[in-house]
Amino acid sequence: MTLLDTPLARLDGTPGTLRDLTGGKPALLVNVASKCGLTPQYTALEALHEQHPDLAVVGLPCNQFGGQEPGTSEEIAEFCSATYGVAFPMSEKIEVNGPGRHALYEGLVDTQDEGGESGDIRWNFEKFVIDADGTPVARFGPQVEPDDERVVAALRSVLA
C-alpha cells in the first residue's frame, strides 16, 4: 500500500483515495485554510494547476491552526471557487496533527523539509511534493510560496 491508496474523500463527501484525487499524477499536496494570512497562495496553486496538466494540485482543508477553516464543505468550496477560481481537487476537511491525524499525514510528516525538519505540520499551507508512485520527495514550510523556485524545481524533478 502506498500513500495513493490512503482513503480520502473529496470535499463533496464522495469517498475515494488520494489516487482518485491525483489521478495517478505527481502531486503538490497542501493543507489549506480560507481565513489564513497565507490564503492568497491559492492564486499560485491554481496557476500551477492550470499550467501543468501533468501535475495534480490537491488542497487538504484543515481547521487545526487558529480555527482558520471553520466552514462547511459547501462554504469552503464556494469561497475557493468564487474568491480564487480554484478548480483543483480538494479533500474533505481533515486533521494533520494530534491523535486525530489523518492517515495521509501519518505517511507525510516524516518527510524532512529543506532545513532537515520533520514531524508535526507547523501551520496552514505546508506543502509536500509526491511522485506518481506516491513517494514524498520534498516538503516546504507554509511561508514558501507555491511558485517559489525551490518548489518549482522539486515539481520539475517529479515531472521529468
C-alpha positions in Angstrom: 0.0 0.0 0.0 1.3 3.5 -0.9 0.1 6.9 0.1 -2.0 6.9 -3.0 -4.1 4.1 -1.6 -5.0 6.1 1.6 -8.8 6.6 1.9 -9.6 10.2 1.4 -13.0 11.6 0.5 -13.5 14.6 -1.8 -14.7 17.9 -0.4 -18.2 17.0 -1.5 -18.1 13.8 0.6 -17.5 11.4 -2.4 -15.5 8.5 -1.0 -12.2 7.7 -2.6 -8.4 7.6 -2.2 -5.6 10.0 -2.7 -5.0 8.3 -6.0 -8.5 9.4 -7.1 -7.6 13.0 -6.3 -4.3 12.9 -8.0 -5.3 10.8 -11.0 -2.0 8.9 -10.6 0.0 12.0 -11.4 2.8 13.5 -9.4 1.3 16.0 -6.9 1.6 19.0 -4.7 -0.3 18.4 -1.5 -1.2 21.5 0.6 -3.1 21.8 3.9 -5.3 24.8 3.2 -7.5 27.3 5.1 -9.8 30.0 4.0 -9.2 32.6 6.7 -5.4 32.5 7.0 -3.0 35.3 6.1 -1.5 32.8 3.6 -4.8 32.1 1.8 -3.7 34.2 -1.2 -1.4 31.3 -2.0 -4.5 29.8 -3.6 -3.7 32.0 -6.6 -0.3 30.4 -7.3 -1.7 27.0 -6.5 -4.4 27.4 -9.2 -1.8 28.8 -11.6 0.3 25.6 -11.1 -2.8 23.5 -11.7 -3.6 25.3 -14.9 0.0 25.4 -16.3 0.8 21.8 -15.6 -1.8 19.3 -16.6 0.6 16.5 -15.8 0.6 17.6 -12.1 -2.1 17.3 -9.5 -2.5 20.1 -7.0 -4.6 18.8 -4.1 -6.0 21.1 -1.3 -6.5 19.5 2.1 -8.6 21.7 4.2 -7.7 21.8 7.9 -9.1 23.8 10.9 -6.4 23.0 13.4 -4.5 26.2 13.1 -6.2 29.2 14.7 -9.6 27.9 13.6 -9.0 29.3 10.2 -11.1 26.8 8.2 -14.3 26.8 10.2 -16.7 26.4 7.3 -18.7 23.5 6.0 -17.6 21.7 2.8 -20.1 23.8 0.8 -18.8 27.1 2.3 -15.2 26.1 1.6 -15.9 25.1 -2.0 -17.9 28.4 -2.6 -15.1 30.5 -1.1 -12.3 28.9 -3.0 -14.2 29.0 -6.3 -15.7 32.5 -6.0 -12.6 34.2 -4.5 -9.7 32.4 -6.1 -11.2 30.4 -9.1 -10.0 27.2 -7.6 -10.6 24.2 -9.9 -8.0 21.8 -8.5 -9.3 18.9 -6.3 -9.9 19.4 -2.6 -10.4 16.7 0.0 -12.8 16.6 2.9 -11.7 18.6 5.9 -9.0 16.6 7.8 -6.7 16.8 10.8 -3.0 16.9 10.1 -1.7 16.7 13.7 -2.5 15.1 17.0 -4.5 11.9 17.8 -7.0 12.6 15.0 -4.2 12.9 12.4 -5.4 11.6 9.0 -3.6 8.5 7.7 -2.3 10.5 4.8 -0.3 12.8 7.1 0.9 9.8 9.1 2.8 9.0 5.8 3.9 12.6 5.2 5.2 14.0 8.5 8.5 12.1 8.5 9.5 13.9 5.3 12.2 16.4 6.0 12.0 20.0 4.7 15.0 21.8 3.2 16.2 22.6 6.7 16.1 19.0 7.8 13.0 19.5 10.0 10.3 16.8 10.0 7.4 16.0 12.3 4.1 17.9 13.0 2.7 20.3 10.5 3.6 23.8 11.6 0.8 25.8 10.1 -1.6 26.2 7.1 -0.2 25.9 3.6 2.6 23.5 4.4 3.5 21.8 1.1 4.5 18.2 0.1 5.6 17.1 -3.4 5.0 13.4 -4.1 5.9 11.5 -7.2 3.5 9.5 -9.3 4.0 6.4 -7.1 3.0 8.4 -4.0 6.5 8.7 -2.6 7.1 12.0 -0.8 10.1 13.8 -2.3 10.1 17.3 -0.8 8.5 19.3 1.9 8.2 23.1 2.2 7.1 25.3 5.0 4.0 27.5 5.0 5.8 30.7 4.1 7.4 29.2 0.9 5.1 30.3 -1.9 3.9 27.6 -4.3 5.7 29.3 -7.3 9.0 29.7 -5.4 11.9 28.4 -7.5 12.6 25.7 -4.9 9.1 24.3 -5.1 9.2 24.5 -8.9 12.5 22.7 -9.0 11.0 19.9 -6.8 8.0 19.7 -9.1 10.2 19.5 -12.2 12.1 16.6 -10.7 8.9 14.5 -10.4 7.5 15.7 -13.8 10.7 14.8 -15.7 
